[in-house]
Amino acid sequence: MRLKFRVWYDGTDFLGWQIQPNLRTVEGELIAALNKISEREAKIYGAGRTDAGVHSTGQIAHCDVVREWDLQEFQVALNSNLPKDIFINEVQLAAPNFHARYSATSRTYVYRCTLQYNPLRRNFEYFLKRLPDLDKLQESLQYLVGTFDFQAFIQYGSDPDTICTIYTAKCELDRNNLRFIIHADRFGWKMVRKIVGTCLAISYGRFPISILQKMLQGEKEPKIAPVPPHGLFLAGVTYPKELGGPPELLEQWFEATNW
């Protein structure tokens, strides 16, 4: 059986998703838990390799199991062997040719900011000392919608393919909470965090919006730091309908990061 499951995790105490020797990672914990209930050495494949400190309400993973599991029984068994900062939210039977990473058609990230510091949520939102210019912010984000070379927004040398298509890029203000929602076919390393950091810098008047055109044309970009990882959430992944989908964004993906 090939099983597809949705993974929630608090990334605060993890060195990212991808398994690394002698380091605590989400993939490592999932493999350890699966090995306790599996008849053979476990292999797990995730849709995205989130960085240290990044969270998920929508990571998709898959694995193959020898015995026939009742899906709810598998979910309970796996969750019973996972640490408290990881939770399997949903389990589905997947097609034999489904692959969590390579079958994905798009991914969506949410970045959370707040204008009111809360020590209880300090690991899940980035504190802004003042309200950005929302019109400039929206204009900057809209400028990035389309197919471009995002090399200036991707950690240098991390990915030979830097062409990405952004379908949606927007921000929403709800009282003191500001959420960025960015939906694209693919993302490079630190791309979302660099986009948010750049658009915030423009909204605060540090740079003109024309800087985006120069960055997209490959000109040397100014030293704009990416925002820190703790406000970032992998919110959802889409797949072809024939592989079980969902083929498009689901509103419930965003409810989990709206508090």
SESEDREN-504487 format. One record per residue: x, y, z of N, C-alpha, C in turn; residue in three letters. Coordinates in pm, whole numbers, plus 32768, in hexadecimal, padded with zeros to 4 digits. Layout:
n_x / n_y / n_z / ca_x / ca_y / ca_z / c_x / c_y / c_z / aa
X / Y / Z / X / Y / Z / X / Y / Z / ALA $
...
END
This chain:
n_x / n_y / n_z / ca_x / ca_y / ca_z / c_x / c_y / c_z / aa
8054 / 7F88 / 8000 / 8000 / 8000 / 8000 / 8058 / 807D / 8000 / MET $
8034 / 80DC / 7FAC / 8075 / 815F / 7FB2 / 8016 / 81BE / 7FF8 / ARG $
8046 / 81FA / 8064 / 7FF4 / 8252 / 80B6 / 8025 / 82E2 / 80AB / LEU $
7FC6 / 833B / 80A1 / 7FDF / 83CB / 8098 / 7FAA / 840C / 8117 / LYS $
7FFB / 845D / 8158 / 7FCA / 849A / 81D4 / 7FF5 / 852B / 81E1 / PHE $
7FA1 / 8575 / 8229 / 7FB6 / 8604 / 8241 / 7FF5 / 8614 / 82CA / ARG $
8065 / 865D / 82CF / 80B4 / 8666 / 834A / 80B1 / 86F6 / 837E / VAL $
8089 / 8703 / 83FA / 8095 / 8783 / 8441 / 8110 / 877B / 849A / TRP $
815C / 87E5 / 84A2 / 81C9 / 87E6 / 8503 / 81F0 / 8873 / 852B / TYR $
821C / 887C / 85A7 / 8258 / 88F5 / 85DE / 82ED / 88E8 / 85C4 / ASP $
8321 / 893A / 856A / 83AB / 892C / 853F / 8413 / 8968 / 859C / GLY $
83E7 / 899E / 860E / 8441 / 89E9 / 8666 / 84BE / 899A / 868D / THR $
84AD / 891E / 86B3 / 851D / 88CF / 86E6 / 8555 / 886C / 8681 / ASP $
8537 / 8882 / 8602 / 856B / 882A / 8599 / 85D2 / 8872 / 8543 / PHE $
8632 / 8828 / 8512 / 8694 / 885B / 84B1 / 865F / 8848 / 8424 / LEU $
85DD / 8862 / 8412 / 859E / 8856 / 8390 / 855C / 87CF / 837A / GLY $
852B / 87BB / 8300 / 84E6 / 873F / 82DB / 8548 / 86CE / 82C0 / TRP $
85AC / 86E6 / 826C / 85FF / 867C / 8234 / 8657 / 8639 / 829E / GLN $
8658 / 85B4 / 8299 / 86A5 / 8567 / 82FB / 8739 / 8589 / 82F1 / ILE $
8779 / 859A / 8365 / 8808 / 85B8 / 836E / 8843 / 8567 / 83E1 / GLN $
88B9 / 8530 / 83D0 / 88F5 / 84DD / 8439 / 8904 / 8529 / 84BD / PRO $
88D6 / 84EC / 8528 / 88E8 / 851F / 85B0 / 88A3 / 85A5 / 85C8 / ASN $
8844 / 85CB / 8572 / 87F9 / 8646 / 8586 / 8764 / 8626 / 8588 / LEU $
8718 / 8674 / 85D2 / 8688 / 865C / 85DD / 8641 / 869F / 8567 / ARG $
8602 / 864C / 8514 / 85B8 / 867D / 84A1 / 852E / 863D / 849E / THR $
84D2 / 867C / 8454 / 844A / 8647 / 8449 / 844B / 85C0 / 8402 / VAL $
8492 / 85B7 / 8394 / 8499 / 8539 / 8349 / 84D6 / 84CB / 83A0 / GLU $
853C / 84ED / 83ED / 857C / 848A / 8444 / 851C / 8454 / 84AC / GLY $
84CD / 84AB / 84E8 / 846C / 847F / 854C / 83FE / 842A / 850E / GLU $
83D2 / 844E / 8496 / 836B / 83FF / 8452 / 839F / 8373 / 842F / LEU $
8419 / 836C / 83FF / 8453 / 82E9 / 83DE / 8461 / 8293 / 845C / ILE $
848E / 82CF / 84C9 / 849D / 8285 / 8546 / 8416 / 824F / 8576 / ALA $
83AE / 82A1 / 856A / 8328 / 8275 / 8594 / 82F3 / 8208 / 8538 / ALA $
8309 / 8217 / 84B5 / 82D7 / 81B4 / 8457 / 8320 / 812F / 8467 / LEU $
839F / 8134 / 8487 / 83EB / 80B9 / 849C / 83B2 / 8066 / 850F / ASN $
8372 / 80A7 / 856F / 833A / 805F / 85E1 / 82BB / 8013 / 85BE / LYS $
8279 / 803A / 8550 / 81FB / 7FF8 / 852C / 8204 / 7FB4 / 84A3 / ILE $
827A / 7FB9 / 8464 / 8288 / 7F84 / 83DC / 82D2 / 7EFE / 83DE / SER $
82BB / 7EB1 / 8374 / 82FB / 7E2F / 8367 / 8381 / 7E38 / 8320 / GLU $
83A4 / 7EAB / 82EB / 8423 / 7EBC / 82A7 / 8456 / 7F4A / 82C2 / ARG $
84D3 / 7F62 / 829F / 850E / 7FE5 / 82B9 / 84BF / 8051 / 8270 / GLU $
849D / 80B7 / 82B8 / 8443 / 811C / 8283 / 848A / 8180 / 8228 / ALA $
8442 / 81AB / 81C0 / 846D / 821B / 816D / 83F5 / 8278 / 815D / LYS $
840E / 82F9 / 8173 / 83A4 / 835C / 816A / 83D1 / 83CB / 810C / ILE $
8375 / 83FC / 80BA / 8394 / 8466 / 805B / 8335 / 84DB / 8073 / TYR $
836C / 8553 / 8082 / 831B / 85C8 / 809D / 8311 / 8623 / 8023 / GLY $
82AA / 8678 / 8023 / 8294 / 86D3 / 7FB2 / 82F6 / 8746 / 7FB0 / ALA $
8327 / 876E / 8025 / 8381 / 87E1 / 802B / 83E3 / 87D3 / 809F / GLY $
845B / 8807 / 808C / 84C3 / 87FE / 80F2 / 84C7 / 8881 / 8140 / ARG $
8472 / 888D / 81A2 / 846D / 8908 / 81F0 / 84EC / 8918 / 8243 / THR $
8511 / 8996 / 825B / 858C / 89B5 / 82A4 / 8579 / 89AC / 833B / ASP $
85E6 / 89B8 / 8382 / 85E2 / 89BD / 8414 / 8588 / 8A2F / 8442 / ALA $
852F / 8A10 / 849F / 84D6 / 8A75 / 84D6 / 8455 / 8A8B / 848A / GLY $
8449 / 8A51 / 8411 / 83D0 / 8A62 / 83C0 / 836A / 89F8 / 83E7 / VAL $
82EB / 8A1F / 83E7 / 827E / 89C9 / 8416 / 822D / 8992 / 839F / HIS $
81D0 / 893A / 83BE / 8178 / 8906 / 8356 / 80ED / 88E9 / 838B / SER $
808B / 8913 / 833C / 8001 / 88E3 / 834D / 7FD5 / 889D / 82CC / THR $
8036 / 8889 / 8270 / 8010 / 8850 / 81EF / 807A / 87FF / 81AB / GLY $
80E2 / 87D5 / 81F2 / 8146 / 877E / 81B5 / 8104 / 86F9 / 818D / GLN $
8120 / 86CC / 8115 / 80EE / 864B / 80E6 / 8163 / 85EA / 80DB / ILE $
8150 / 8572 / 810B / 81B7 / 850B / 8103 / 8177 / 8488 / 80D6 / ALA $
81CA / 842D / 80A6 / 8195 / 83A9 / 8086 / 81FA / 833F / 80AE / HIS $
81C7 / 82C6 / 80C2 / 821C / 8253 / 80DF / 81D6 / 81D6 / 80AD / CYS $
8222 / 816C / 809D / 81EB / 80E9 / 8077 / 81F0 / 808D / 80F0 / ASP $
8183 / 8043 / 8105 / 817D / 7FE4 / 8174 / 8159 / 7F5B / 813C / VAL $
8188 / 7EF2 / 817D / 8174 / 7E6A / 814C / 80E8 / 7E37 / 816D / VAL $
80C0 / 7E46 / 81EA / 803D / 7E11 / 8212 / 7FCD / 7E71 / 81EC / ARG $
7F55 / 7E3D / 81E7 / 7EE1 / 7E91 / 81CA / 7EB0 / 7ED0 / 824B / GLU $
7EB8 / 7F54 / 8250 / 7E90 / 7F9E / 82C7 / 7E05 / 7FD9 / 82B4 / TRP $
7DB8 / 7FD9 / 831F / 7D46 / 8034 / 8327 / 7D81 / 80C0 / 8338 / ASP $
7D51 / 8121 / 82EA / 7D91 / 81A4 / 82E6 / 7D8D / 81EA / 836E / LEU $
7D1E / 81E1 / 83B3 / 7D15 / 8221 / 8436 / 7D71 / 81DB / 849A / GLN $
7D7A / 8157 / 848E / 7DD3 / 810C / 84E7 / 7E65 / 8134 / 84CF / GLU $
7E8A / 8145 / 8450 / 7F12 / 8170 / 842F / 7F2E / 81FA / 846A / PHE $
7ECE / 8256 / 845A / 7EDF / 82DE / 848F / 7EF4 / 82DD / 8526 / GLN $
7EA3 / 8290 / 856C / 7EAE / 8289 / 85FE / 7F33 / 8249 / 8626 / VAL $
7F59 / 81DF / 85E1 / 7FD5 / 819A / 8603 / 804F / 81F3 / 85ED / ALA $
8050 / 823C / 857D / 80C2 / 8292 / 8560 / 80C7 / 8308 / 85C2 / LEU $
8055 / 8346 / 85DB / 8052 / 83B6 / 863A / 807B / 838B / 86C7 / ASN $
805D / 8310 / 86EC / 807F / 82DE / 8771 / 8117 / 82D2 / 8785 / SER $
815F / 82CB / 8716 / 81F0 / 82BB / 871E / 823C / 8339 / 86F7 / ASN $
81F3 / 83A6 / 86DF / 8232 / 8424 / 86BA / 823F / 8481 / 8732 / LEU $
82A2 / 84DA / 8733 / 82AB / 853D / 879E / 8238 / 85A1 / 8794 / PRO $
8225 / 85EE / 87FB / 81B0 / 8646 / 8804 / 81B3 / 86BA / 87A2 / LYS $
8225 / 86D6 / 8765 / 8229 / 8746 / 8707 / 8215 / 871B / 8676 / ASP $
81EB / 869D / 8660 / 81C4 / 866D / 85DB / 813D / 8626 / 85E8 / ILE $
80E6 / 8639 / 8586 / 8064 / 85F6 / 8589 / 8039 / 85D5 / 84FB / PHE $
800E / 8559 / 84E5 / 7FD6 / 8530 / 8464 / 7F43 / 8556 / 8464 / ILE $
7F21 / 85B8 / 8411 / 7E9A / 85EF / 8413 / 7E37 / 859E / 83C0 / ASN $
7E6A / 8559 / 8359 / 7E11 / 8511 / 82FE / 7E61 / 84A6 / 82B5 / GLU $
7E24 / 8434 / 8299 / 7E63 / 83C9 / 824D / 7E05 / 839C / 81DD / VAL $
7E3C / 838A / 8166 / 7DEF / 835C / 80F4 / 7E3B / 82EE / 80AB / GLN $
7DF1 / 8298 / 8067 / 7E2F / 8236 / 800F / 7E58 / 827E / 7F8F / LEU $
7ED4 / 826D / 7F65 / 7F07 / 82B2 / 7EEF / 7F16 / 8253 / 7E7A / ALA $
7F15 / 828C / 7E02 / 7F2D / 823D / 7D89 / 7FBC / 8208 / 7D8A / ALA $
7FD4 / 8195 / 7D4C / 805B / 815A / 7D4D / 80C6 / 81B6 / 7D13 / PRO $
80A0 / 820F / 7CB5 / 8101 / 8269 / 7C76 / 8102 / 82F4 / 7CB4 / ASN $
80BD / 8304 / 7D24 / 80BD / 8386 / 7D69 / 8143 / 839C / 7DAF / PHE $
8179 / 8415 / 7DA4 / 81F3 / 843A / 7DEB / 81DD / 84C4 / 7E2A / HIS $
81F1 / 84CC / 7EAC / 81D2 / 8547 / 7EF4 / 821C / 85C0 / 7EBB / ALA $
8297 / 85AC / 7E92 / 82E6 / 861D / 7E5D / 82D5 / 862E / 7DC7 / ARG $
82EC / 85C3 / 7D7B / 82F3 / 85D0 / 7CEA / 826B / 85D8 / 7CA6 / TYR $
8201 / 85AE / 7CEA / 817B / 85BA / 7CB1 / 813B / 8641 / 7CCF / SER $
8176 / 868F / 7D28 / 813C / 870F / 7D50 / 8139 / 8771 / 7CDC / ALA $
80CB / 87B9 / 7CCF / 80BC / 881E / 7C67 / 80CD / 88AB / 7C9C / THR $
80BA / 88C1 / 7D1D / 80D1 / 8944 / 7D59 / 80D9 / 8935 / 7DF0 / SER $
810F / 899E / 7E2E / 8119 / 89A3 / 7EC0 / 80EF / 8A2E / 7EEE / ARG $
80BB / 8A34 / 7F67 / 8091 / 8AB4 / 7FA0 / 80CF / 8AC6 / 8029 / THR $
8108 / 8B3D / 803E / 8141 / 8B60 / 80C0 / 80F7 / 8BD7 / 80FB / TYR $
80F0 / 8BD8 / 817E / 80BA / 8C4A / 81C9 / 8129 / 8C7F / 8223 / VAL $
8138 / 8D05 / 8223 / 8197 / 8D42 / 8280 / 8149 / 8DA0 / 82DC / TYR $
8158 / 8D88 / 835F / 810B / 8DD2 / 83C4 / 8160 / 8E40 / 8404 / ARG $
8126 / 8EB8 / 8409 / 8162 / 8F28 / 8452 / 80FD / 8F5C / 84B7 / CYS $
812D / 8FA4 / 8519 / 80D4 / 8FE0 / 857C / 8106 / 906B / 859F / THR $
80A9 / 90C3 / 85C1 / 80CA / 914A / 85EE / 80C1 / 9155 / 8685 / LEU $
809A / 90E8 / 86C5 / 808F / 90E6 / 8757 / 80D9 / 906B / 878C / GLN $
814C / 9082 / 87C7 / 819F / 9013 / 87F4 / 8158 / 8FC0 / 885F / TYR $
8160 / 8F3D / 884E / 8124 / 8EE1 / 88AE / 818B / 8E74 / 88CB / ASN $
81BE / 8E6D / 8946 / 8226 / 8E09 / 8963 / 81F7 / 8D7A / 8950 / PRO $
8174 / 8D62 / 8958 / 8140 / 8CDB / 8946 / 8140 / 8CB1 / 88B4 / LEU $
814D / 8D12 / 8859 / 814B / 8CF2 / 87CA / 81CC / 8D1D / 8786 / ARG $
8233 / 8D34 / 87D5 / 82AF / 8D6B / 879D / 82F2 / 8D0C / 873A / ARG $
82D6 / 8C8A / 8742 / 8313 / 8C2A / 86E6 / 82C2 / 8C15 / 8666 / ASN $
8253 / 8C5F / 8658 / 81F9 / 8C46 / 85E8 / 81D2 / 8CC4 / 859B / PHE $
820B / 8D37 / 85BE / 81ED / 8DB1 / 8575 / 825F / 8E15 / 8587 / GLU $
8274 / 8E66 / 8522 / 82E0 / 8EC8 / 851E / 82A9 / 8F4E / 854C / TYR $
82E9 / 8F87 / 85B0 / 82B9 / 9005 / 85E9 / 82E9 / 907C / 8596 / PHE $
8289 / 90CD / 8568 / 82A6 / 9149 / 8521 / 828F / 91BE / 8580 / LEU $
82EF / 9218 / 8587 / 82E5 / 9287 / 85E7 / 8282 / 92F1 / 85B9 / LYS $
8265 / 92F5 / 8538 / 8201 / 9354 / 8506 / 81BB / 931D / 848C / ARG $
8148 / 9353 / 8470 / 80F6 / 9325 / 8400 / 8136 / 934E / 837C / LEU $
814B / 92F2 / 8320 / 8180 / 9317 / 829C / 8115 / 935D / 8249 / PRO $
813F / 939D / 81DF / 80E1 / 93D9 / 817F / 80A1 / 9366 / 8131 / ASP $
8024 / 934B / 814D / 7FE2 / 92D6 / 8114 / 7FCF / 92E1 / 807D / LEU $
7FB9 / 935B / 804A / 7FAB / 936C / 7FB9 / 802D / 9349 / 7F72 / ASP $
809D / 937A / 7FA7 / 811F / 935A / 7F6D / 813C / 92C4 / 7F78 / LYS $
8110 / 928A / 7FE8 / 8128 / 91FC / 7FFE / 80DE / 91A8 / 7F97 / LEU $
805F / 91C7 / 7F83 / 8010 / 917C / 7F21 / 8045 / 9191 / 7E94 / GLN $
806D / 920C / 7E74 / 80A2 / 9228 / 7DEF / 8122 / 91DA / 7DD6 / GLU $
8178 / 91D3 / 7E3C / 81F6 / 9189 / 7E2F / 81DC / 90F6 / 7E18 / SER $
8180 / 90BE / 7E64 / 8162 / 9030 / 7E56 / 8126 / 9011 / 7DCD / LEU $
80CD / 9067 / 7D9E / 808F / 9051 / 7D1B / 80F6 / 9058 / 7CAA / GLN $
815C / 90A8 / 7CBE / 81C6 / 90B5 / 7C5A / 820B / 902F / 7C41 / TYR $
820B / 8FDA / 7CA5 / 8253 / 8F5A / 7C9E / 81FE / 8EE8 / 7C68 / LEU $
817E / 8F02 / 7C4F / 8127 / 8E99 / 7C19 / 8147 / 8E83 / 7B86 / VAL $
8162 / 8E06 / 7B63 / 8186 / 8DE5 / 7ADA / 81FF / 8D88 / 7AD8 / GLY $
8234 / 8D71 / 7A62 / 82A9 / 8D19 / 7A51 / 8325 / 8D6F / 7A40 / THR $
8384 / 8D5E / 7A9D / 83FE / 8DAF / 7A9B / 8474 / 8D5A / 7AC9 / PHE $
84EA / 8D91 / 7AB5 / 8563 / 8D58 / 7AEF / 8574 / 8D95 / 7B7A / ASP $
8560 / 8D45 / 7BE1 / 8564 / 8D76 / 7C6B / 85EC / 8D60 / 7CAC / PHE $
8655 / 8D5E / 7C5A / 86DA / 8D45 / 7C8E / 86FF / 8DA5 / 7D00 / GLN $
86D5 / 8E24 / 7CF5 / 86F6 / 8E87 / 7D5B / 86B1 / 8E6C / 7DE0 / ALA $
864B / 8E17 / 7DDE / 85FF / 8DF9 / 7E58 / 8621 / 8D6F / 7E90 / PHE $
8679 / 8D26 / 7E4D / 8699 / 8C9E / 7E75 / 872A / 8C98 / 7EA6 / ILE $
873E / 8C50 / 7F13 / 87C5 / 8C43 / 7F4B / 8827 / 8C17 / 7EDF / GLN $
8892 / 8C64 / 7ECE / 88F1 / 8C4E / 7E61 / 8929 / 8BC0 / 7E63 / TYR $
8924 / 8B80 / 7DEF / 8960 / 8AFC / 7DDF / 890D / 8A88 / 7E0F / GLY $
8895 / 8AA3 / 7E42 / 8844 / 8A37 / 7E7B / 87F2 / 89ED / 7E13 / SER $
87DA / 8A2C / 7D9F / 877F / 89F0 / 7D3D / 87A7 / 8A21 / 7CB2 / ASP $
87C8 / 89C4 / 7C56 / 87EE / 89EF / 7BCF / 8779 / 8A26 / 7B7E / PRO $
86FE / 8A01 / 7BA3 / 8686 / 8A31 / 7B5D / 8642 / 8A9B / 7BB3 / ASP $
8648 / 8B17 / 7B87 / 860F / 8B84 / 7BD7 / 8594 / 8BC3 / 7B94 / THR $
8560 / 8B82 / 7B2C / 84E7 / 8BB2 / 7AEB / 846E / 8B7C / 7B37 / ILE $
841A / 8BD4 / 7B67 / 83A2 / 8BAD / 7BB3 / 832B / 8BFE / 7B81 / CYS $
82B5 / 8BC7 / 7B93 / 8239 / 8C0E / 7B73 / 81EA / 8C24 / 7BF3 / THR $
81D7 / 8CA1 / 7C18 / 8185 / 8CC2 / 7C8B / 80F7 / 8CDD / 7C5A / ILE $
8097 / 8C94 / 7C8F / 800C / 8CA2 / 7C68 / 7FC3 / 8D09 / 7CBE / TYR $
7FE2 / 8D09 / 7D3F / 7FA1 / 8D65 / 7D9C / 8009 / 8D9A / 7DFD / THR $
8005 / 8E1D / 7E16 / 805A / 8E59 / 7E7D / 800B / 8ECD / 7EB9 / ALA $
7FE7 / 8EC0 / 7F36 / 7F95 / 8F27 / 7F76 / 7FB0 / 8F2A / 800B / LYS $
7F82 / 8F96 / 804B / 7F88 / 8F9E / 80DD / 7F00 / 8FC6 / 8112 / CYS $
7EE1 / 8F99 / 8189 / 7E60 / 8FB4 / 81C9 / 7E79 / 8FE9 / 8255 / GLU $
7E38 / 9058 / 8277 / 7E42 / 9092 / 82FD / 7DC2 / 9078 / 8348 / LEU $
7DCE / 9037 / 83BC / 7D5C / 901D / 8413 / 7D82 / 904C / 849E / ASP $
7D4D / 90C0 / 84C4 / 7D72 / 9101 / 8543 / 7E0A / 9114 / 8549 / ARG $
7E50 / 90CF / 859F / 7EE0 / 90E1 / 85AB / 7F30 / 9076 / 8563 / ASN $
7EEC / 9023 / 8516 / 7F2F / 8FB3 / 84D3 / 7F36 / 8FCA / 843D / ASN $
7FAD / 8FB6 / 8405 / 7FC2 / 8FC5 / 8375 / 7FF3 / 8F40 / 833F / LEU $
7FAA / 8F0B / 82DC / 7FD0 / 8E8A / 82A1 / 7FEF / 8E9C / 820D / ARG $
8061 / 8E67 / 81E5 / 8084 / 8E5F / 8157 / 805E / 8DD4 / 8126 / PHE $
801F / 8DCE / 80B1 / 7FFC / 8D4E / 8072 / 803B / 8D4D / 7FE8 / ILE $
8093 / 8CEC / 7FD0 / 80DA / 8CE4 / 7F50 / 80CB / 8C56 / 7F19 / ILE $
8095 / 8C4E / 7EA0 / 8076 / 8BCF / 7E5F / 80C3 / 8BCA / 7DDB / HIS $
8115 / 8B63 / 7DC9 / 8168 / 8B59 / 7D50 / 8179 / 8AC8 / 7D27 / ALA $
81A9 / 8AB5 / 7CAC / 81C1 / 8A2C / 7C7E / 8234 / 89ED / 7CCA / ASP $
8297 / 8A3D / 7CF2 / 8309 / 8A0B / 7D3C / 834C / 8A80 / 7D83 / ARG $
83A1 / 8A61 / 7DE3 / 83E9 / 8AC7 / 7E2E / 847B / 8A9D / 7E3D / PHE $
84D3 / 8B00 / 7E3B / 855E / 8AE8 / 7E59 / 8579 / 8B00 / 7EED / GLY $
85F3 / 8ADE / 7F16 / 8619 / 8AE8 / 7FA3 / 8612 / 8B7B / 7FD1 / TRP $
85C7 / 8B92 / 803B / 85B4 / 8C15 / 807B / 8568 / 8C79 / 8023 / LYS $
852D / 8C4A / 7FB6 / 84EB / 8CA4 / 7F57 / 8477 / 8CF1 / 7F97 / MET $
8421 / 8CAC / 7FE0 / 83AE / 8CEF / 801D / 83DE / 8D57 / 8082 / VAL $
843E / 8D34 / 80D3 / 846F / 8D90 / 8139 / 84B1 / 8E0A / 80FD / ARG $
84F7 / 8DF9 / 808C / 8536 / 8E6B / 8048 / 84CD / 8EC3 / 8006 / LYS $
8464 / 8E86 / 7FCC / 83F8 / 8ED4 / 7F91 / 83B4 / 8F2A / 7FFB / ILE $
8392 / 8EED / 806C / 834F / 8F38 / 80D7 / 83AA / 8FA7 / 810B / VAL $
842B / 8F88 / 8121 / 8488 / 8FED / 8152 / 8498 / 9061 / 80F2 / GLY $
849D / 9043 / 806F / 84AD / 90AC / 800A / 8431 / 9104 / 8001 / THR $
83BC / 90C4 / 7FFF / 833F / 9111 / 7FF4 / 8327 / 9166 / 8070 / CYS $
834B / 9134 / 80E5 / 8341 / 9185 / 815E / 83A0 / 91FD / 8156 / LEU $
841A / 91E7 / 8126 / 847A / 9255 / 811A / 8445 / 92C2 / 80BC / ALA $
8405 / 9299 / 804E / 83CA / 92FB / 7FF2 / 8357 / 9345 / 8036 / ILE $
8305 / 92FA / 8080 / 8291 / 9339 / 80C0 / 82B9 / 939C / 812C / SER $
832F / 9389 / 8166 / 8361 / 93E7 / 81CB / 83AE / 945A / 818D / TYR $
83B8 / 945D / 8108 / 83F9 / 94CC / 80C5 / 8490 / 94C1 / 80BA / GLY $
84C8 / 944D / 80D8 / 8559 / 943D / 80D0 / 8589 / 9433 / 8040 / ARG $
8532 / 93FF / 7FE7 / 8554 / 93F1 / 7F5A / 84D9 / 9411 / 7F06 / PHE $
84ED / 9441 / 7E8A / 847C / 9454 / 7E30 / 844E / 93CD / 7DF9 / PRO $
83D4 / 93C8 / 7DCB / 83A0 / 934A / 7D96 / 83EB / 9320 / 7D18 / ILE $
842D / 937E / 7CD6 / 847A / 935E / 7C5E / 84EC / 92FE / 7C7A / SER $
8511 / 92F0 / 7CFA / 857C / 9292 / 7D1C / 8556 / 9203 / 7CF6 / ILE $
84D4 / 91E5 / 7CF5 / 84A6 / 915E / 7CD2 / 84C6 / 913E / 7C41 / LEU $
84B2 / 91A0 / 7BE8 / 84D0 / 9189 / 7B5C / 8564 / 916B / 7B49 / GLN $
85BB / 91B4 / 7B8E / 864A / 919E / 7B84 / 8670 / 9114 / 7BB8 / LYS $
862F / 90EA / 7C26 / 864D / 9067 / 7C5F / 8621 / 8FF7 / 7C01 / MET $
85AC / 9008 / 7BC4 / 857A / 8FA3 / 7B69 / 85C8 / 8F9E / 7AE6 / LEU $
860F / 9009 / 7AC6 / 8661 / 900C / 7A4E / 86F1 / 8FE1 / 7A69 / GLN $
870A / 8FB6 / 7AE3 / 878D / 8F7F / 7B03 / 87F5 / 8FE4 / 7B2C / GLY $
87CC / 9063 / 7B3E / 882C / 90C6 / 7B6A / 884F / 90AF / 7BFD / GLU $
88C2 / 90E0 / 7C25 / 88EE / 90CD / 7CAE / 888B / 910B / 7D0D / LYS $
8855 / 90B8 / 7D65 / 87EC / 90E7 / 7DBF / 8829 / 9126 / 7E3D / GLU $
87E0 / 9180 / 7E7C / 8810 / 91BA / 7EF9 / 8811 / 9151 / 7F68 / PRO $
8856 / 916F / 7FD2 / 885F / 9112 / 8042 / 87DF / 9119 / 8096 / LYS $
877F / 90C9 / 806E / 8701 / 90C1 / 80B8 / 86FA / 9037 / 80F8 / ILE $
86F2 / 9035 / 817C / 86F2 / 8FB6 / 81C3 / 866A / 8F72 / 81B7 / ALA $
8667 / 8EEE / 81AC / 85E7 / 8EA8 / 81B3 / 85AF / 8EB3 / 8240 / PRO $
852B / 8EAF / 824B / 84EE / 8EAE / 82D0 / 8511 / 8E29 / 8314 / VAL $
850E / 8E23 / 8399 / 8535 / 8DA8 / 83DF / 84D3 / 8D35 / 83C5 / PRO $
8500 / 8CBA / 83DB / 84B0 / 8C45 / 83B4 / 8436 / 8C2C / 840A / PRO $
8431 / 8C5F / 8486 / 83C9 / 8C31 / 84E2 / 833C / 8C5F / 84BF / HIS $
832D / 8CBD / 8461 / 82A7 / 8CE7 / 8437 / 8272 / 8C99 / 83C0 / GLY $
82C2 / 8C3C / 838B / 829F / 8BF9 / 830E / 825D / 8B71 / 8324 / LEU $
81F4 / 8B58 / 82D6 / 81AA / 8ADA / 82DA / 8198 / 8AA5 / 824C / PHE $
81B8 / 8A25 / 8238 / 818E / 89E0 / 81BE / 80FA / 89BE / 81D0 / LEU $
80A5 / 89FE / 8180 / 8015 / 89F6 / 8199 / 7FCD / 898E / 8144 / ALA $
8001 / 896F / 80CD / 7FB9 / 890F / 807A / 8004 / 88EE / 7FFA / GLY $
7FE1 / 887C / 7FC1 / 801F / 884C / 7F46 / 7FB1 / 8817 / 7EEB / VAL $
7FB9 / 8838 / 7E6A / 7F56 / 8806 / 7E0B / 7F91 / 8796 / 7DB6 / THR $
7F37 / 873D / 7D86 / 7F5D / 86CB / 7D33 / 7EF6 / 86BA / 7CC4 / TYR $
7F1A / 8674 / 7C59 / 7EB8 / 865B / 7BEF / 7E3D / 8612 / 7C24 / PRO $
7DCC / 862F / 7BE9 / 7D4E / 85F1 / 7C14 / 7D55 / 855A / 7C0B / LYS $
7D98 / 8527 / 7BA2 / 7D9F / 8496 / 7B90 / 7DF6 / 8452 / 7BF9 / GLU $
7E45 / 84A0 / 7C43 / 7E95 / 8468 / 7CB0 / 7E59 / 848A / 7D38 / LEU $
7DDB / 84B3 / 7D38 / 7D96 / 84CC / 7DB5 / 7D8E / 855C / 7DE0 / GLY $
7DD4 / 85B5 / 7D97 / 7DCC / 8643 / 7DB5 / 7DFB / 8665 / 7E41 / GLY $
7DCE / 86D7 / 7E75 / 7D73 / 8736 / 7E35 / 7DB8 / 8782 / 7DC4 / PRO $
7D70 / 879B / 7D55 / 7DAF / 87DE / 7CE4 / 7DBD / 8874 / 7CF5 / PRO $
7D7A / 88AE / 7D59 / 7D81 / 893E / 7D6E / 7D7F / 895F / 7E02 / GLU $
7D91 / 89DF / 7E22 / 7D97 / 8A0B / 7EAD / 7D16 / 89EB / 7EF8 / LEU $
7D26 / 89CB / 7F78 / 7CB3 / 89B3 / 7FCF / 7CB3 / 8A1C / 803D / LEU $
7C40 / 8A57 / 8057 / 7C37 / 8AC3 / 80BA / 7C5F / 8A94 / 8145 / GLU $
7C43 / 8A16 / 8166 / 7C63 / 89E7 / 81ED / 7CF8 / 89E5 / 8209 / GLN $
7D49 / 89E8 / 81A0 / 7DD9 / 89EF / 81B5 / 7DFF / 8A6B / 8205 / TRP $
7DB8 / 8AD6 / 81EF / 7DDD / 8B57 / 822A / 7D9D / 8B6D / 82B2 / PHE $
7D36 / 8B21 / 82D0 / 7CF6 / 8B2D / 8353 / 7D56 / 8B01 / 83C2 / GLU $
7DAD / 8AA0 / 83A5 / 7E07 / 8A6B / 840A / 7E74 / 8ACE / 8434 / ALA $
7E8C / 8B35 / 83E1 / 7EF1 / 8B99 / 8405 / 7EB2 / 8C20 / 8425 / THR $
7E32 / 8C21 / 843A / 7DEB / 8C9E / 8455 / 7DB6 / 8C9C / 84E4 / ASN $
7E06 / 8CD2 / 8540 / 7DD9 / 8CD8 / 85CB / 7DFF / 8D5D / 8609 / TRP $
END
